[in-house]
Amino acid sequence: MRRRKLLGCGHWWPGVLLIAAAICGTGPSQAAETPLQLDYAADSSCPDRNAFADLVEQRVRAAGVEAAFATPQPAKVSLFADSSEFVGTLELERRDGSHYQRTMHGASCAEVANALAFVLALTLTATEPPPREKEPPEVVSASLTATERLPEPPAEERRSAWSYGVGAQLGVRAGLAPEWASVWSAFLEARRASSRPFSFNARLAFLRAPTISHTGNFGTTEYSWWAGRVEGCPVRLPLYEWLEWLPCAGAHVGRLIATGETLSNAGVIYRTSQIWLDGFASSRLELRVAGWLSLQAQAELVVPITRYQFAFDNPDTLVYAVPPLAGAAFAGVEVRFP
């Protein structure tokens, strides 16, 4: 009986050794049995091939499984600088024959290299080929963006080339009465921006002159008038950053009312009303005080188109005749919007 037990013990130890050997031979390994197949190209400022392979192996070991998904062809990795950023590309072929590609962007090559190493390690430790459509989880740095960038926000609506303004002017005007007349004016302006020096301006204005009194050899006369005005300025020339010069041209149409009383026939009032028309050329300076406010000064040369003479009962009592040329000057302020 004792001999049988000794023989039984002798058979038991070889069995234990065989089982231990089998366990050690088939247990999971923390390193991938299949060496990493890598086709690698990078700038000199980026990690070299060995450093990149170490990054991948570290992430494979961190996953706690073997690299079970071996690619049939080497994985292609490229890391290059592009303008102010680094671009990394990973290409590999799945076991089912499909092609996988991922491109990433980052501020430094180290960021991009770490992100690509993570994606490649994730692919190598997968138990089955990664899906074609679904991307790996975005665990990379927030500064990195995939080629499939988020849609850009819609472009803002293009601003209109037209802008508008309102303003007022005070000035003097000759040519419609024997004396210079003080004039006030209110205007609306539309401006179309274009490449300098072309910037078309159009103005519509209303002008009004108070009554002017004149005493001559034959008696006393009084003149008052109002007019509508249209004006265009095709060119805007910058003299300084805040000062511009505009040559302009336009026309007036209005009504002139004259009344008079002769010395020889006191108490008898003479009255006449005339429609008048003229053309003018002007030179305007605009001083920008703010983006929405400007101060302006303007001088004009006026050519009357309708010329009248004002007299009492007969031409021998001529009081005033409209001259062939006249002048005007204005100063004003304009508010622009938007």
Protein Blocks (a to p, Z undefined) as FASTA:
>chain_A
ZZmmmmmmmmmmmmmmmmmmmmmmmmccfbdfbacdddddddfkbccfklmmmmmmmmmm
mnopacfbccfbdcddddddehjbccdddddddfkopacddddddfbfklmmmmmmmmmm
mmmmpcbdcdfklccddfbcfkbccfkdcddddddddddfbdcdddddddddehjambdc
dddddddddddddddfbdcddddddddddddddddfkbccddddddddddddfbdcdfbl
mbccdddddddddddddddddfklghiacddddddddddddddddddfbfkbccdddddd
dddfbdcddddfbmklcfbdcdfbdcddddddddddZZ
